[in-house]
Amino acid sequence: MDKRSQVKSGVYYGITMSLFFILQNLLTDDNLTGKKIALIIFFGLFGGGVSGLLFGWIMGLFVRSKHVTQATRIDTAVDETILFETGANHFKGAEGVGGKLYLTNKRLVFKSHKYNIQNHELSMRLSDIDKADRYKTLGIVNNGLAVTTAGGTIEKFVVQQPDQWLSQLTEKSGLQELPI
């Protein structure tokens, strides 16, 4: 996780927590005054900001930890080189399984870290990939990558740098880039 992604995650989390803190206090206080509302908003923004900073910092520590780095390392063949890699989540049923996505000169590989319910490794030869597309996670956040195999299977990932992933995949596997 690069610094930009770390900050972005912290900001999203902080905004969400600020809204939660503010709404929770506004909805549960029976004796609201103008002064109380101002204090609720101030402390909600402050609490959300602090929790966002802590969340981003902790996520960065987790992703860069020795355990996660070792657990997501892949083995490559002698004539295989890693071209691009970032942290990613692979959707397996309802779970977004955390790990790392790799693009080599021969295949696309996802390897989960140990801290998931469904640990797994997924490997697709580049020649088996029919198309790659962007999609919005939960219909809102534009950070998804959908990879369709020649057999029609669609594998969905949430990735850092989705534009770069799409560009790398289309370039390395000879796919046509589709409009977003």
Backbone as ProteinMPNN parsed JSONL, in Angstrom:
{"seq_chain_A": "MDKRSQVKSGVYYGITMSLFFILQNLLTDDNLTGKKIALIIFFGLFGGGVSGLLFGWIMGLFVRSKHVTQATRIDTAVDETILFETGANHFKGAEGVGGKLYLTNKRLVFKSHKYNIQNHELSMRLSDIDKADRYKTLGIVNNGLAVTTAGGTIEKFVVQQPDQWLSQLTEKSGLQELPI", "coords_chain_A": {"N_chain_A": [[0.858, -1.171, 0.0], [0.777, 2.041, -1.037], [1.71, 5.396, 0.027], [-0.204, 7.247, -0.846], [-2.534, 5.698, -1.251], [-2.86, 4.828, 1.331], [-3.418, 7.218, 2.707], [-5.748, 7.932, 1.354], [-7.483, 5.802, 2.068], [-7.614, 6.279, 4.812], [-8.852, 8.805, 4.822], [-11.393, 8.247, 3.65], [-12.374, 6.444, 5.577], [-12.305, 8.11, 7.839], [-14.177, 10.133, 7.137], [-16.506, 8.592, 6.965], [-16.679, 7.67, 9.635], [-16.913, 10.139, 10.978], [-19.429, 11.022, 10.056], [-20.972, 8.949, 11.109], [-20.515, 9.269, 13.927], [-21.592, 11.848, 14.333], [-24.301, 11.602, 13.422], [-25.196, 9.534, 15.108], [-25.024, 10.726, 17.657], [-26.714, 12.963, 17.3], [-29.16, 11.71, 16.841], [-29.671, 10.354, 19.206], [-29.745, 12.112, 21.328], [-31.948, 13.71, 23.446], [-32.331, 16.313, 24.193], [-31.614, 18.661, 22.476], [-29.715, 21.531, 21.79], [-28.646, 24.587, 20.234], [-25.953, 25.006, 20.878], [-25.22, 22.43, 21.77], [-25.546, 20.986, 19.396], [-23.555, 22.159, 17.807], [-21.287, 21.366, 19.269], [-21.515, 18.573, 19.039], [-21.141, 18.251, 16.282], [-18.532, 19.325, 16.035], [-16.993, 17.572, 17.704], [-17.608, 15.172, 16.468], [-16.445, 15.514, 13.916], [-13.794, 15.835, 14.731], [-13.318, 13.372, 16.098], [-13.783, 11.598, 13.971], [-11.75, 12.402, 12.22], [-9.415, 11.787, 13.709], [-9.783, 9.003, 14.021], [-9.678, 8.263, 11.334], [-7.017, 8.927, 10.63], [-5.63, 7.156, 12.325], [-6.635, 4.679, 11.35], [-5.688, 4.658, 8.651], [-2.906, 4.688, 9.131], [-2.548, 2.291, 10.618], [-3.45, 0.399, 8.723], [-1.479, 0.735, 6.758], [0.782, -0.186, 8.187], [0.009, -2.858, 8.561], [-0.217, -3.884, 5.896], [2.405, -3.624, 4.994], [3.705, -5.31, 6.668], [5.94, -7.925, 7.756], [4.798, -10.48, 7.889], [2.531, -10.401, 6.173], [3.756, -9.695, 3.762], [5.475, -11.911, 3.303], [3.565, -13.97, 3.213], [2.137, -13.445, 0.91], [3.868, -13.7, -1.172], [4.83, -14.94, -4.358], [5.775, -17.891, -6.223], [7.846, -18.033, -9.045], [8.458, -19.161, -12.394], [11.608, -20.006, -13.992], [11.876, -18.587, -16.402], [10.069, -16.576, -16.023], [8.92, -13.342, -15.197], [8.039, -10.826, -12.833], [5.91, -8.254, -13.647], [4.182, -6.277, -12.745], [2.596, -5.323, -9.688], [0.318, -5.093, -6.971], [-1.429, -4.43, -3.872], [-4.502, -6.164, -3.324], [-7.989, -7.126, -3.359], [-9.75, -10.084, -3.739], [-12.799, -11.129, -4.924], [-14.509, -13.681, -3.534], [-17.192, -15.354, -3.457], [-19.138, -13.833, -1.003], [-17.089, -12.685, 0.353], [-14.456, -10.357, 0.343], [-11.461, -11.202, -0.323], [-8.378, -10.514, 1.045], [-5.136, -9.708, -0.255], [-2.506, -10.023, -2.613], [-2.075, -8.948, -5.973], [-0.572, -10.071, -8.878], [1.08, -9.427, -11.958], [2.637, -11.226, -14.344], [4.987, -11.984, -16.975], [3.762, -14.167, -18.035], [1.379, -14.863, -16.677], [-1.549, -13.991, -14.66], [-1.752, -13.541, -11.255], [-3.263, -14.069, -8.147], [-2.691, -13.93, -4.723], [-3.664, -14.746, -1.534], [-3.388, -13.303, 1.78], [-2.696, -14.602, 5.116], [-4.705, -13.832, 6.851], [-7.458, -14.168, 6.307], [-10.733, -15.562, 5.805], [-11.174, -17.298, 3.677], [-8.558, -18.48, 2.428], [-6.498, -18.511, -0.443], [-5.014, -19.194, -3.685], [-4.991, -17.874, -6.9], [-4.448, -18.467, -10.255], [-4.022, -17.406, -13.545], [-3.34, -18.054, -16.889], [-2.036, -15.698, -19.21], [-2.824, -16.049, -21.817], [-5.298, -17.211, -21.484], [-6.997, -15.217, -20.768], [-9.733, -13.383, -21.715], [-10.946, -10.828, -21.671], [-10.551, -7.641, -20.007], [-11.865, -5.409, -17.663], [-12.979, -2.324, -16.134], [-14.813, -1.797, -13.098], [-17.357, -0.629, -10.821], [-17.017, -0.931, -7.43], [-19.423, -2.158, -5.25], [-21.138, -0.68, -6.727], [-20.418, 1.956, -6.489], [-17.683, 2.873, -5.824], [-15.003, 3.416, -7.94], [-12.933, 1.325, -8.329], [-12.556, -1.22, -9.201], [-11.565, -4.246, -10.883], [-12.385, -6.341, -13.426], [-11.875, -9.492, -14.673], [-12.245, -11.503, -17.419], [-12.295, -14.845, -18.379], [-11.431, -17.011, -21.159], [-13.184, -19.095, -20.987], [-15.414, -17.912, -19.963], [-15.608, -17.338, -17.268], [-15.791, -14.928, -14.711], [-13.628, -13.048, -12.866], [-13.391, -11.001, -10.079], [-11.751, -8.162, -8.796], [-10.649, -5.855, -6.302], [-8.549, -3.241, -6.677], [-5.465, -1.42, -6.191], [-4.56, 1.388, -8.076], [-6.254, 1.037, -10.524], [-6.498, 1.893, -13.239], [-3.908, 1.646, -14.216], [-3.594, -1.107, -13.932], [-5.467, -2.053, -15.808], [-4.402, -1.012, -18.146], [-1.839, -2.278, -18.193], [-2.613, -4.994, -18.313], [-4.042, -5.093, -20.762], [-2.048, -4.388, -22.527], [-0.031, -6.37, -22.099], [-1.332, -8.803, -22.55], [-2.433, -8.582, -24.995], [-5.04, -7.677, -25.295], [-7.961, -5.817, -26.317], [-8.488, -2.506, -25.294], [-11.273, -1.629, -23.483], [-13.879, 0.859, -23.45], [-14.549, 2.737, -20.473]], "CA_chain_A": [[0.0, 0.0, 0.0], [1.58, 3.25, -1.094], [1.268, 6.465, 0.928], [-1.426, 7.861, -1.38], [-3.636, 4.785, -0.938], [-2.984, 4.82, 2.781], [-4.107, 8.463, 3.055], [-7.1, 7.838, 0.785], [-8.243, 4.9, 2.936], [-7.836, 6.991, 6.072], [-9.829, 9.879, 4.593], [-12.712, 7.62, 3.496], [-12.78, 5.92, 6.876], [-12.542, 9.258, 8.714], [-15.447, 10.762, 6.747], [-17.563, 7.668, 7.369], [-16.793, 7.682, 11.092], [-17.444, 11.449, 11.373], [-20.875, 10.992, 9.826], [-21.557, 8.03, 12.091], [-20.479, 9.899, 15.253], [-22.521, 12.982, 14.347], [-25.679, 11.109, 13.349], [-25.496, 8.756, 16.311], [-25.259, 11.66, 18.766], [-27.896, 13.775, 17.021], [-30.366, 10.893, 16.937], [-29.874, 9.79, 20.547], [-29.855, 13.174, 22.328], [-33.321, 14.203, 23.526], [-32.357, 17.721, 24.594], [-30.665, 19.345, 21.596], [-29.679, 22.993, 21.706], [-27.693, 25.021, 19.204], [-24.599, 24.78, 21.395], [-24.981, 20.981, 21.764], [-25.393, 20.57, 17.998], [-22.216, 22.597, 17.379], [-20.304, 20.487, 19.929], [-21.629, 17.239, 18.431], [-20.495, 18.321, 14.967], [-17.087, 19.507, 16.243], [-16.376, 16.344, 18.213], [-17.772, 14.148, 15.433], [-15.396, 15.736, 12.918], [-12.51, 15.565, 15.384], [-13.214, 11.923, 16.316], [-13.648, 10.963, 12.661], [-10.407, 12.706, 11.707], [-8.433, 10.991, 14.459], [-9.937, 7.584, 13.677], [-9.201, 8.097, 9.961], [-5.548, 8.917, 10.661], [-5.2, 5.887, 12.931], [-6.963, 3.595, 10.441], [-4.738, 4.686, 7.543], [-1.582, 4.322, 9.648], [-2.561, 0.867, 10.962], [-3.543, -0.356, 7.473], [-0.148, 0.764, 6.153], [1.638, -1.11, 8.947], [-0.436, -4.223, 8.287], [0.109, -4.279, 4.517], [3.862, -3.702, 4.834], [4.288, -6.19, 7.684], [6.704, -9.074, 7.284], [3.899, -11.632, 7.759], [1.717, -10.255, 4.965], [4.664, -9.712, 2.616], [5.91, -13.289, 3.072], [2.416, -14.828, 2.897], [1.612, -13.162, -0.435], [4.929, -13.884, -2.168], [4.55, -16.056, -5.275], [6.898, -18.544, -6.882], [7.823, -17.849, -10.493], [9.324, -20.044, -13.17], [12.898, -19.41, -14.345], [11.692, -17.64, -17.505], [8.918, -15.727, -15.693], [9.268, -12.145, -14.431], [6.919, -10.036, -12.335], [5.872, -6.97, -14.34], [3.394, -5.304, -11.996], [1.989, -5.915, -8.503], [-0.229, -4.203, -5.943], [-2.374, -5.057, -2.973], [-5.8, -6.351, -3.965], [-8.971, -8.029, -2.781], [-10.394, -10.942, -4.743], [-14.12, -11.516, -4.436], [-14.785, -15.115, -3.521], [-18.495, -15.318, -2.8], [-19.407, -12.533, -0.382], [-15.881, -12.181, 1.001], [-13.374, -9.723, -0.405], [-10.27, -11.821, 0.255], [-7.225, -9.622, 0.924], [-3.876, -10.298, -0.67], [-1.718, -9.289, -3.594], [-2.288, -9.342, -7.36], [0.671, -9.996, -9.653], [1.072, -9.655, -13.396], [3.949, -11.643, -14.831], [4.991, -12.07, -18.442], [3.036, -15.378, -18.432], [0.095, -15.091, -16.017], [-2.092, -13.106, -13.637], [-1.791, -14.364, -10.041], [-3.686, -13.483, -6.883], [-2.37, -14.773, -3.568], [-4.21, -14.137, -0.317], [-2.587, -13.394, 2.998], [-3.208, -15.593, 6.066], [-5.713, -13.275, 7.737], [-8.75, -14.245, 5.634], [-11.488, -16.795, 6.052], [-10.974, -18.162, 2.512], [-7.218, -18.323, 1.86], [-6.363, -19.216, -1.715], [-4.189, -18.625, -4.745], [-5.635, -17.984, -8.206], [-3.491, -18.217, -11.326], [-4.583, -17.482, -14.904], [-2.394, -17.756, -17.972], [-2.458, -14.522, -19.975], [-3.503, -16.519, -23.031], [-6.66, -17.614, -21.115], [-7.797, -14.033, -20.449], [-10.475, -12.903, -22.883], [-11.059, -9.373, -21.569], [-10.405, -7.009, -18.702], [-12.725, -4.233, -17.575], [-13.14, -1.662, -14.843], [-16.173, -1.77, -12.581], [-17.498, 0.093, -9.558], [-17.265, -1.778, -6.276], [-20.703, -1.825, -4.625], [-21.811, 0.275, -7.594], [-20.072, 3.317, -6.077], [-16.256, 3.191, -5.872], [-14.469, 2.982, -9.235], [-11.619, 0.719, -8.102], [-12.662, -2.634, -9.489], [-11.015, -4.827, -12.1], [-13.055, -7.604, -13.748], [-11.124, -10.238, -15.679], [-13.061, -12.59, -17.969], [-11.492, -15.875, -19.041], [-11.981, -17.525, -22.416], [-14.279, -19.983, -20.61], [-16.546, -17.116, -19.503], [-15.552, -17.072, -15.834], [-15.427, -13.54, -14.38], [-12.978, -12.89, -11.565], [-13.441, -9.59, -9.716], [-10.741, -7.708, -7.851], [-10.517, -4.443, -5.946], [-7.109, -3.047, -6.811], [-4.862, -0.096, -6.205], [-4.166, 1.802, -9.434], [-7.012, 0.238, -11.497], [-6.193, 2.294, -14.621], [-2.622, 1.048, -14.565], [-3.829, -2.542, -14.098], [-6.14, -2.268, -17.08], [-3.423, -0.716, -19.196], [-0.833, -3.346, -18.182], [-3.237, -6.236, -18.777], [-4.358, -5.025, -22.188], [-0.773, -4.353, -23.256], [0.734, -7.622, -21.974], [-2.042, -9.987, -23.046], [-2.935, -8.316, -26.329], [-6.478, -7.406, -25.274], [-8.379, -4.482, -26.686], [-8.955, -1.751, -24.135], [-12.666, -1.269, -23.631], [-14.197, 2.116, -22.776], [-15.062, 2.578, -19.107]], "C_chain_A": [[0.896, 1.223, 0.0], [0.968, 4.324, -0.197], [-0.052, 7.081, 0.469], [-2.652, 7.005, -1.052], [-3.912, 4.745, 0.557], [-3.767, 6.053, 3.24], [-5.555, 8.42, 2.576], [-7.989, 6.947, 1.652], [-8.586, 5.576, 4.253], [-8.88, 8.085, 5.934], [-11.235, 9.298, 4.46], [-13.235, 7.102, 4.836], [-13.121, 7.065, 7.831], [-13.857, 9.954, 8.41], [-16.617, 9.891, 7.205], [-17.776, 7.713, 8.875], [-17.316, 9.028, 11.597], [-18.956, 11.473, 11.216], [-21.571, 10.09, 10.84], [-21.622, 8.677, 13.467], [-21.52, 11.01, 15.352], [-23.96, 12.486, 14.35], [-26.083, 10.352, 14.607], [-25.813, 9.687, 17.481], [-26.487, 12.531, 18.538], [-29.19, 12.973, 17.215], [-30.652, 10.363, 18.339], [-30.005, 10.844, 21.64], [-31.264, 13.754, 22.302], [-33.414, 15.702, 23.794], [-31.343, 18.512, 23.772], [-30.834, 20.857, 21.669], [-28.687, 23.345, 20.604], [-26.259, 24.749, 19.618], [-24.256, 23.286, 21.368], [-24.752, 20.473, 20.341], [-24.008, 20.941, 17.483], [-21.141, 21.707, 17.994], [-20.334, 19.082, 19.326], [-20.92, 17.227, 17.083], [-18.982, 18.454, 15.124], [-16.429, 18.201, 16.676], [-16.532, 15.173, 17.238], [-16.703, 14.273, 14.365], [-14.018, 15.422, 13.488], [-12.299, 14.058, 15.561], [-13.05, 11.17, 15.006], [-12.272, 11.181, 12.07], [-9.331, 11.874, 12.38], [-8.552, 9.515, 14.089], [-9.473, 7.311, 12.251], [-7.686, 8.034, 9.887], [-5.025, 7.596, 11.225], [-5.466, 4.703, 12.0], [-5.965, 3.526, 9.289], [-3.353, 4.229, 7.972], [-1.513, 2.818, 9.94], [-2.641, -0.001, 9.706], [-2.181, -0.397, 6.768], [0.811, -0.187, 6.848], [1.294, -2.559, 8.633], [0.028, -4.693, 6.908], [1.617, -4.452, 4.326], [4.517, -4.641, 5.847], [4.987, -7.382, 7.035], [5.791, -10.274, 7.03], [3.085, -11.567, 6.467], [2.6, -10.337, 3.725], [5.107, -11.134, 2.291], [4.754, -14.181, 2.626], [1.916, -14.622, 1.473], [2.672, -13.292, -1.526], [4.602, -15.082, -3.051], [5.851, -16.634, -5.813], [6.741, -18.339, -8.38], [8.763, -18.838, -11.15], [10.602, -19.287, -13.537], [12.732, -18.34, -15.418], [10.502, -16.691, -17.278], [9.368, -14.544, -14.844], [8.0, -11.41, -14.009], [7.0, -8.65, -12.973], [5.175, -5.887, -13.524], [2.738, -6.011, -10.814], [1.454, -4.826, -7.587], [-1.065, -5.04, -4.984], [-3.719, -5.151, -3.673], [-6.701, -7.197, -3.075], [-9.589, -8.8, -3.926], [-11.736, -11.372, -4.175], [-14.337, -13.003, -4.639], [-16.073, -15.267, -2.729], [-18.726, -13.922, -2.249], [-18.153, -11.905, 0.219], [-14.939, -11.537, -0.002], [-12.079, -10.19, 0.236], [-9.06, -10.926, -0.009], [-5.97, -10.36, 0.537], [-3.159, -9.402, -1.654], [-2.0, -9.848, -4.983], [-1.001, -9.071, -8.126], [0.372, -10.175, -11.134], [2.489, -10.037, -13.778], [3.887, -11.647, -16.359], [4.21, -13.291, -18.939], [1.631, -15.504, -17.847], [-0.29, -13.943, -15.082], [-2.303, -13.968, -12.402], [-2.287, -13.531, -8.869], [-3.302, -14.459, -5.788], [-2.824, -14.05, -2.309], [-3.191, -14.2, 0.818], [-3.315, -14.308, 3.985], [-4.427, -15.12, 6.855], [-7.084, -13.166, 7.072], [-9.459, -15.517, 6.057], [-11.196, -17.789, 4.928], [-9.593, -17.896, 1.888], [-7.115, -19.121, 0.564], [-5.355, -18.502, -2.615], [-4.907, -18.892, -6.058], [-4.602, -17.617, -9.259], [-4.167, -18.406, -12.669], [-3.483, -17.18, -15.909], [-2.921, -16.564, -18.755], [-3.214, -14.932, -21.233], [-4.944, -16.949, -22.749], [-7.562, -16.418, -20.795], [-8.408, -13.487, -21.731], [-10.635, -11.387, -22.862], [-10.878, -8.916, -20.134], [-11.177, -5.698, -18.745], [-12.619, -3.594, -16.204], [-14.577, -1.85, -14.401], [-16.176, -1.04, -11.245], [-17.852, -0.893, -8.452], [-18.509, -1.262, -5.556], [-21.479, -0.799, -5.441], [-21.433, 1.717, -7.333], [-18.612, 3.667, -6.364], [-15.635, 2.589, -7.133], [-13.051, 2.411, -9.087], [-11.601, -0.773, -8.411], [-12.039, -3.019, -10.822], [-11.7, -6.182, -12.296], [-12.295, -8.263, -14.89], [-11.981, -11.422, -16.115], [-12.162, -13.563, -18.708], [-12.168, -16.304, -20.334], [-13.156, -18.466, -22.147], [-15.493, -19.252, -20.065], [-16.583, -16.847, -18.009], [-15.106, -15.624, -15.605], [-14.859, -13.52, -12.974], [-12.92, -11.399, -11.273], [-12.438, -9.284, -8.612], [-10.979, -6.24, -7.523], [-9.021, -4.21, -5.894], [-6.707, -1.602, -6.58], [-4.468, 0.169, -7.65], [-4.915, 1.023, -10.524], [-6.741, 0.623, -12.951], [-4.892, 1.663, -15.097], [-2.766, -0.469, -14.759], [-4.456, -2.829, -15.449], [-5.187, -2.051, -18.241], [-2.38, -1.833, -19.311], [-1.416, -4.649, -18.749], [-3.528, -6.206, -20.27], [-3.085, -5.043, -23.026], [-0.081, -5.715, -23.262], [0.002, -8.837, -22.55], [-2.696, -9.741, -24.396], [-4.435, -8.073, -26.401], [-6.751, -6.017, -25.809], [-8.871, -3.78, -25.459], [-10.368, -1.288, -24.414], [-12.937, 0.057, -22.943], [-14.822, 1.852, -21.409], [-16.519, 2.971, -19.054]], "O_chain_A": [[1.684, 1.423, 0.925], [-0.158, 4.177, 0.279], [-0.914, 7.399, 1.288], [-3.683, 7.526, -0.626], [-5.061, 4.64, 0.987], [-4.674, 5.944, 4.065], [-6.471, 8.818, 3.295], [-9.132, 7.306, 1.937], [-9.706, 5.462, 4.749], [-9.705, 8.274, 6.828], [-12.171, 9.797, 5.086], [-14.401, 7.303, 5.178], [-14.118, 6.996, 8.551], [-14.583, 10.328, 9.331], [-17.595, 10.391, 7.761], [-18.911, 7.785, 9.344], [-18.089, 9.059, 12.554], [-19.678, 11.889, 12.122], [-22.632, 10.432, 11.363], [-22.668, 8.643, 14.114], [-22.245, 11.1, 16.343], [-24.757, 12.904, 15.191], [-27.196, 10.52, 15.107], [-26.773, 9.452, 18.215], [-27.228, 12.81, 19.481], [-30.191, 13.505, 17.696], [-31.78, 9.96, 18.622], [-30.344, 10.506, 22.774], [-31.725, 14.233, 21.266], [-34.482, 16.292, 23.633], [-30.334, 18.977, 24.302], [-31.946, 21.382, 21.616], [-27.971, 22.476, 20.107], [-25.443, 24.313, 18.806], [-23.146, 22.909, 20.993], [-23.879, 19.638, 20.104], [-23.358, 20.145, 16.805], [-20.185, 21.334, 17.314], [-19.283, 18.472, 19.126], [-20.178, 16.293, 16.778], [-18.228, 17.774, 14.428], [-15.433, 17.775, 16.091], [-15.68, 14.285, 17.192], [-16.117, 13.275, 13.946], [-13.179, 14.82, 12.817], [-11.241, 13.529, 15.22], [-12.274, 10.218, 14.926], [-11.687, 10.268, 11.487], [-8.449, 11.324, 11.721], [-7.542, 8.848, 13.866], [-8.931, 6.24, 11.977], [-7.126, 7.2, 9.176], [-4.1, 6.996, 10.678], [-4.62, 3.818, 11.871], [-5.45, 2.451, 8.982], [-2.699, 3.469, 7.259], [-0.549, 2.15, 9.564], [-1.972, -1.032, 9.629], [-1.78, -1.437, 6.245], [1.564, -0.908, 6.194], [2.185, -3.391, 8.459], [0.598, -5.776, 6.776], [2.053, -5.328, 3.58], [5.742, -4.757, 5.885], [4.662, -7.786, 5.918], [5.989, -11.006, 6.06], [2.965, -12.562, 5.753], [2.23, -10.979, 2.743], [5.113, -11.525, 1.124], [4.93, -15.046, 1.768], [1.332, -15.534, 0.887], [2.39, -13.016, -2.692], [4.152, -16.117, -2.559], [6.882, -15.964, -5.854], [5.642, -18.457, -8.92], [9.734, -19.295, -10.546], [10.662, -18.065, -13.404], [13.378, -17.295, -15.351], [9.995, -16.082, -18.22], [10.113, -14.719, -13.88], [7.012, -11.381, -14.744], [8.013, -7.96, -12.861], [5.539, -4.714, -13.605], [2.361, -7.178, -10.926], [2.063, -3.766, -7.446], [-1.368, -6.203, -5.25], [-4.043, -4.317, -4.518], [-6.24, -7.886, -2.165], [-9.914, -8.228, -4.967], [-11.805, -11.916, -3.073], [-14.347, -13.507, -5.762], [-16.062, -15.305, -1.499], [-18.53, -12.934, -2.957], [-18.155, -10.721, 0.558], [-14.66, -12.098, -1.062], [-11.647, -9.623, 1.24], [-8.754, -10.618, -1.161], [-5.756, -11.501, 0.947], [-3.198, -8.177, -1.543], [-2.145, -11.058, -5.16], [-0.419, -7.99, -8.034], [-0.483, -10.974, -11.515], [3.429, -9.27, -13.565], [2.849, -11.347, -16.949], [4.015, -13.438, -20.145], [0.777, -16.168, -18.434], [0.512, -13.065, -14.765], [-2.957, -15.008, -12.476], [-1.797, -12.429, -8.625], [-3.548, -15.66, -5.896], [-2.434, -12.912, -2.045], [-2.274, -15.02, 0.819], [-4.434, -14.742, 3.713], [-5.114, -15.937, 7.469], [-7.788, -12.174, 7.259], [-8.845, -16.434, 6.604], [-10.994, -18.976, 5.182], [-9.495, -17.153, 0.912], [-7.582, -20.257, 0.48], [-4.915, -17.385, -2.344], [-5.377, -20.004, -6.302], [-3.954, -16.574, -9.164], [-4.806, -19.429, -12.915], [-2.781, -16.176, -15.794], [-4.13, -16.434, -18.942], [-4.138, -14.24, -21.661], [-5.742, -17.046, -23.682], [-8.761, -16.59, -20.576], [-7.709, -13.173, -22.694], [-10.482, -10.729, -23.891], [-11.027, -9.685, -19.185], [-11.142, -4.972, -19.739], [-12.219, -4.238, -15.234], [-15.464, -2.042, -15.233], [-15.131, -0.857, -10.62], [-18.858, -1.599, -8.53], [-18.628, -0.067, -5.287], [-22.37, -0.128, -4.92], [-22.053, 2.623, -7.89], [-18.331, 4.641, -7.062], [-15.735, 1.384, -7.362], [-12.095, 2.947, -9.648], [-10.729, -1.502, -7.935], [-11.994, -2.223, -11.761], [-11.608, -7.061, -11.439], [-12.099, -7.662, -15.946], [-12.393, -12.241, -15.293], [-11.365, -13.165, -19.557], [-13.336, -15.995, -20.57], [-14.032, -18.614, -22.999], [-16.498, -19.882, -19.737], [-17.506, -16.189, -17.528], [-14.157, -15.155, -16.233], [-15.519, -13.921, -12.015], [-12.46, -10.617, -12.104], [-12.295, -10.028, -7.642], [-11.454, -5.476, -8.364], [-8.303, -4.891, -5.161], [-7.507, -0.682, -6.751], [-4.08, -0.755, -8.366], [-4.273, 0.404, -11.372], [-6.755, -0.249, -13.82], [-4.788, 1.204, -16.234], [-2.135, -1.046, -15.644], [-4.03, -3.741, -16.157], [-5.174, -2.821, -19.201], [-2.076, -2.282, -20.416], [-0.781, -5.318, -19.564], [-3.287, -7.19, -20.969], [-3.048, -5.639, -24.102], [0.4, -6.166, -24.301], [0.641, -9.793, -22.988], [-3.433, -10.593, -24.894], [-5.039, -8.246, -27.459], [-5.886, -5.142, -25.764], [-9.594, -4.367, -24.654], [-10.643, -0.647, -25.428], [-12.29, 0.364, -21.941], [-15.533, 0.865, -21.218], [-17.137, 2.908, -17.991]]}, "name": "protein", "num_of_chains": 1, "seq": "MDKRSQVKSGVYYGITMSLFFILQNLLTDDNLTGKKIALIIFFGLFGGGVSGLLFGWIMGLFVRSKHVTQATRIDTAVDETILFETGANHFKGAEGVGGKLYLTNKRLVFKSHKYNIQNHELSMRLSDIDKADRYKTLGIVNNGLAVTTAGGTIEKFVVQQPDQWLSQLTEKSGLQELPI"}
